[in-house]
Amino acid sequence: MFANVPTVLTPLRARLLLVLAVLLAVLAPTAPGAVAAGKPETGAARPGAEVVAVTRVADRQVDLSVRSTALGGRTVDVRLLTPDGWNPNDRRHRQHWPTLWLLHGCCGDYTSWTSMTDVAETDSLRDVLVVMPEAGWNGWYSDWWNHGQGGDPAWETFHTRELRHLLERDWGAGSNRVVAGLSMGGQGALLYAARHPGMFKATAAFSGSAHPLLNEESIDRIMGFFAGQDNDPLRVWGDPVAQRRTWQAHDPFHLAKRLRSIPVYLSCGDGTTGPLDPPGATSALEADFNRQNHALAAELKRVGARHVTTNFYGPGTHGWAYWERELHASLPMLLGALGVGD
């Protein structure tokens, strides 16, 4: 190509040849073994979320390992309890299923509901896709404040945007959704329904943290959870006084007006020994959450909510036997909102 180029080059010709050389280097074919076009190099993070592994763990149970931008590129797991006939690989005839998001509590994980309850054997859920996402040991279903900087972890963004879009695009989840959870997950279920109007058609909270700003005891208790695993408790929502608006934005009591138009199920024990407890068991945590749930129920009534079901069943502590029972008790309302079984 350069056979006719004079031996002595003018400055202009030299610059032109440099430009040509650069263009040739850019346009040259990719060498064998280089990264193929359109695929990220190892460790490169794509925006949003992507499934990096799929594991079938039991009949109708599939775990997705999901890498998330909202979680700083980390990979977390999501368990799916799949309906009969679910086949996400059939792209031509893929069905989109009514979806129940089932949220775990503090100190649990994405396996909690299937390991601690009979949810996988519940016949009424065989026509529903149940999504049980990881939410961190104490993630609190929130995009953490992180001293005003935001960023990782952003659990709310991961669940309500990244994971939701991923499941609805590739894994058969439909846009017909309800959400339920226990304890921290009960708060999450109320928050997601309130903070994302129209996303969920009903919500249920079992022994949920329904009004963390109720009083100093409630604030101190949740701050203790925030400090778990040697975490700086101010990272989550900030200081309850200085960042009061952030706290209120994550307190279901202060979001009650946003729950007026959908069915809401609230249940809680009073923390004393109940019929499903060992003798002498008590729970100050359940007693606190009981007061919080009563306050939220009263506030929902005050703001005109017309579809509130409460089961404040008196004696009972903070335990799985009650949450399994309350899931079954709330399923008619949840499935009714999905139009399942009509």
Secondary structure as the mmCIF struct_conf table of DSSP 4:
data_model
#
loop_
_struct_conf.conf_type_id
_struct_conf.id
_struct_conf.beg_label_comp_id
_struct_conf.beg_label_asym_id
_struct_conf.beg_label_seq_id
_struct_conf.end_label_comp_id
_struct_conf.end_label_asym_id
_struct_conf.end_label_seq_id
TURN_TY1_P TURN_TY1_P1 ALA A 3 ASN A 4
BEND BEND1 VAL A 5 VAL A 5
BEND BEND2 THR A 7 VAL A 8
HELX_RH_AL_P HELX_RH_AL_P1 PRO A 11 LEU A 27
BEND BEND3 ALA A 28 ALA A 28
HELX_LH_PP_P HELX_LH_PP_P1 PRO A 29 ALA A 31
TURN_TY1_P TURN_TY1_P2 PRO A 32 GLY A 33
BEND BEND4 ALA A 34 ALA A 34
HELX_LH_PP_P HELX_LH_PP_P2 VAL A 35 ALA A 36
TURN_TY1_P TURN_TY1_P3 ALA A 37 GLY A 38
BEND BEND5 LYS A 39 LYS A 39
HELX_LH_PP_P HELX_LH_PP_P3 PRO A 40 GLU A 41
TURN_TY1_P TURN_TY1_P4 THR A 42 GLY A 43
HELX_LH_PP_P HELX_LH_PP_P4 ALA A 44 ARG A 46
BEND BEND6 PRO A 47 GLY A 48
STRN STRN1 ALA A 49 ALA A 58
TURN_TY1_P TURN_TY1_P5 ASP A 59 ARG A 60
STRN STRN2 GLN A 61 SER A 68
TURN_TY1_P TURN_TY1_P6 THR A 69 GLY A 73
STRN STRN3 THR A 75 LEU A 81
HELX_LH_PP_P HELX_LH_PP_P5 THR A 82 PRO A 83
TURN_TY1_P TURN_TY1_P7 ASP A 84 GLY A 85
TURN_TY1_P TURN_TY1_P8 PRO A 88 ASN A 89
BEND BEND7 ARG A 91 HIS A 93
STRN STRN4 TRP A 97 LEU A 103
TURN_TY1_P TURN_TY1_P9 CYS A 106 CYS A 107
TURN_TY1_P TURN_TY1_P10 TYR A 110 THR A 111
HELX_RH_AL_P HELX_RH_AL_P2 SER A 112 MET A 116
BEND BEND8 THR A 117 ASP A 118
HELX_RH_3T_P HELX_RH_3T_P1 VAL A 119 GLU A 121
HELX_RH_3T_P HELX_RH_3T_P2 ASP A 123 LEU A 125
TURN_TY1_P TURN_TY1_P11 ARG A 126 ASP A 127
BEND BEND9 VAL A 128 VAL A 128
STRN STRN5 LEU A 129 PRO A 133
TURN_TY1_P TURN_TY1_P12 GLY A 136 ASN A 138
TURN_TY1_P TURN_TY1_P13 TRP A 140 TYR A 141
BEND BEND10 SER A 142 SER A 142
STRN STRN6 ASP A 143 ASP A 143
HELX_RH_3T_P HELX_RH_3T_P3 ASN A 146 GLY A 148
TURN_TY1_P TURN_TY1_P14 GLN A 149 GLN A 149
BEND BEND11 ASP A 152 ASP A 152
STRN STRN7 ALA A 154 ALA A 154
HELX_RH_AL_P HELX_RH_AL_P3 TRP A 155 THR A 157
HELX_RH_PI_P HELX_RH_PI_P1 PHE A 158 LEU A 163
HELX_RH_AL_P HELX_RH_AL_P4 ARG A 164 ASP A 170
BEND BEND12 TRP A 171 TRP A 171
STRN STRN8 ALA A 173 LEU A 182
TURN_TY1_P TURN_TY1_P15 SER A 183 SER A 183
HELX_RH_AL_P HELX_RH_AL_P5 MET A 184 ARG A 195
BEND BEND13 HIS A 196 HIS A 196
TURN_TY1_P TURN_TY1_P16 PRO A 197 GLY A 198
BEND BEND14 MET A 199 MET A 199
BEND BEND15 LYS A 201 LYS A 201
STRN STRN9 THR A 203 PHE A 206
BEND BEND16 SER A 207 SER A 207
TURN_TY1_P TURN_TY1_P17 PRO A 212 LEU A 213
BEND BEND17 LEU A 214 ASN A 215
HELX_RH_AL_P HELX_RH_AL_P6 GLU A 216 PHE A 226
TURN_TY1_P TURN_TY1_P18 ALA A 227 ALA A 227
HELX_RH_3T_P HELX_RH_3T_P4 GLY A 228 ASP A 230
TURN_TY1_P TURN_TY1_P19 PRO A 233 PRO A 233
HELX_RH_AL_P HELX_RH_AL_P7 LEU A 234 TRP A 237
TURN_TY1_P TURN_TY1_P20 PRO A 240 GLN A 243
HELX_RH_AL_P HELX_RH_AL_P8 ARG A 244 GLN A 248
TURN_TY1_P TURN_TY1_P21 ALA A 249 HIS A 250
HELX_RH_3T_P HELX_RH_3T_P5 PRO A 252 LEU A 259
TURN_TY1_P TURN_TY1_P22 ARG A 260 SER A 261
BEND BEND18 ILE A 262 ILE A 262
STRN STRN10 VAL A 264 CYS A 268
BEND BEND19 GLY A 271 THR A 272
TURN_TY1_P TURN_TY1_P23 PRO A 275 LEU A 276
BEND BEND20 ASP A 277 ASP A 277
TURN_TY1_P TURN_TY1_P24 PRO A 279 GLY A 280
HELX_RH_AL_P HELX_RH_AL_P9 ALA A 284 ARG A 302
TURN_TY1_P TURN_TY1_P25 VAL A 303 GLY A 304
STRN STRN11 VAL A 308 PHE A 312
BEND BEND21 GLY A 314 PRO A 315
BEND BEND22 HIS A 318 HIS A 318
HELX_RH_AL_P HELX_RH_AL_P10 TRP A 320 LEU A 338
TURN_TY1_P TURN_TY1_P26 GLY A 339 GLY A 341
#
